[in-house]
Amino acid sequence: MSIEIKDIIKPENLVYQKSSLLTDRVMHYCPGCSHGVVNRLIAEVIEELGIQNETIGVTPVGCSVLLYNYIDVDWHEAAHGRAPAVGTGIKRLRPDRYVFTYQGDGDLAAIGTAETIHACNRGENIVMIFINNGIYGMTGGQMAPTTLQGMNTSTSPFGRDLARDGNPLKMTEIVAQLPGTCYVTRQAVHTAAAVRKTKKALFKAFENQKLNKGTSFVEVVSTCSSGWKLTPVQSNKWMEENMFPYYPLGDLKDK
Amino acid sequence: MKGNEAIAEAAIRCGVDGYFGYPITPQSEIMETLMLLRPWETTGMVVLQAESEIASINMVYGGAGCGKKVMTTSSSPGVSLMQEGLTYLAGAELPCVVVNVVRGGPGLGTIQPAQSDYFQSTKGGGHGDYNLIVLAPSSVQEMADFVELAFDLAFKYRNPAMILTDGMIGQMMEKVEMKPFKPRWTNEEIEQLSPWSTTGKSAARERNIITSVELDPLAFETFNKKLQAKYRKMEQEEVRFETFECDDAEYLLVAYGSSARICQKSVQLLRAKGIKAGLLRPITLFPFPTKQIAELAGQVKGILSVELSAGQMVEDVRLAVNGKVKVEHYGRMGGMVHSPEEVVEALEKKIIGG
């Protein structure tokens, strides 16, 4: 007896489906970009925790500025770098709501450094998600605070020069030192196993908020195929070989 | 009590949900008073000292987006830092109240009173085409009363409102009659009153998005037209002003806030000298009492705009008068305050004799 396709497509055989929180909007991200995967994981975590009606997100300025088009929760679009302050305002006035911010490296680690450090230092009971791809994606591939030494960008066309540009900033290591953070981790989404780990980290971060533990900070070392001028596959390899040694994955703090 | 203290007391009483601020002279008493009064133990109002004025105004953006009554206060250099936040608040159509207890500029300037932030306050201040609702108190009583009025207008129009005052009114002590306590809105009331706010997406509605970004230029022009229509409506319906001795006036002084108090005395001095002078005090600086000044321009021989600045409001007075009569500016700068006699002399020299 042969099995036909109609015998396989049955509800009981379903092993995976799109989160009901993900809208039908076509994502604007480039092929190979990590944002789409992280967006999807956030939607899944919020759905699985059953907190859609209690969640307020804050989007940044950067490639993920339009994130509010993709996940079906209430949103604030913040000014560049100010998401942690906006998140503070929301959480202080609605402590009964889950609040998370989503920022890139330029937003969180350059223009918004003060807001990031002080929100973490106050131990704002929010989740901060930090997408670190070492480049300004939306504006066309300029040097970021996290751009690696020697890395070519449109504003460091001959490579990041430490004498001129300073060192790539390890924001996650900095916030891990602050008593206000309860959970600080660095993850990636370049393999199926890494995606599962990142999802677990996001679960823990949102659950910490429920327990009122303080700031949970989840960095996701990410790819930017367009900015790096590599194919998606090359990008993943380049990230493993170059980003991970400087930005090692794993938990920095879990209390 | 002091003008600054009146702001703090009135904020608690009118049911404000949150205050975010950063210390700066001459208005630090506002946050100090709030911290001493501990409203989080009584009304539940949140009071938080932020790391900067930039953070304060963005905390306001967060709270305001949730439909809460939130405010911040600062003085000129701090308010300059808030301009980014204010244009986002205006662009996202969020109600909030910002108090600017003005000090002399430019730069770090002085801690003495001035009115040199008129342009910044009434013409937008940040990038883009927008206006704040601007109220100018001239007494400690008005400092208290305008907190609630500013919130009422801010929510009516979904627009940031500013109380533009200065170090003189902020530091001055006068008797104040406080209004009784009003309860803060419950979260359920906010869902009814502000259905646009981010209260958590319920199954009954689409998700709410607080944003000022629109990449389609035609859609964004349409949005800008909607904003402009709102400002025109304010000009039709919300102009507030006060006149003093204007019925038979031959010469008109136009002044707001602390300068208007001084000019009231100048009018008395002028009348004692046999010069029929009157005073128009704009209470709303945006919307500006253009029509009322234009009407008086048909009656008087000349107008002196008196402001603690190099001459900012005088431009709006001239636009209102439209060349009908002579309009000049007089004012001290950099924290210096003119005396009633100096104003009398200026009117005599610049308008009557000029």
Interface residues (C-beta under 8 A of the other chain):
Chain A: Q52 N53 E54 T55 I56 V58 V65 L66 Y68 D72 V73 D74 W75 H76 E77 A78 A79 R82 A85 V86 G87 T88 G89 I90 K91 R92 L93 R94 D96 R97 A114 E115 H118
Chain B: D17 G18 F20 V46 L48 A50 E51 S52 I54 A55 S56 N58 M59 V60 Y61 G62 G63 A64 G65 C66 K68 V70 E84 G85 Y88 A92 N187 T198 T199 G200 K201 S202 A203 R207 N208 I209 I210 T211 S212 V213
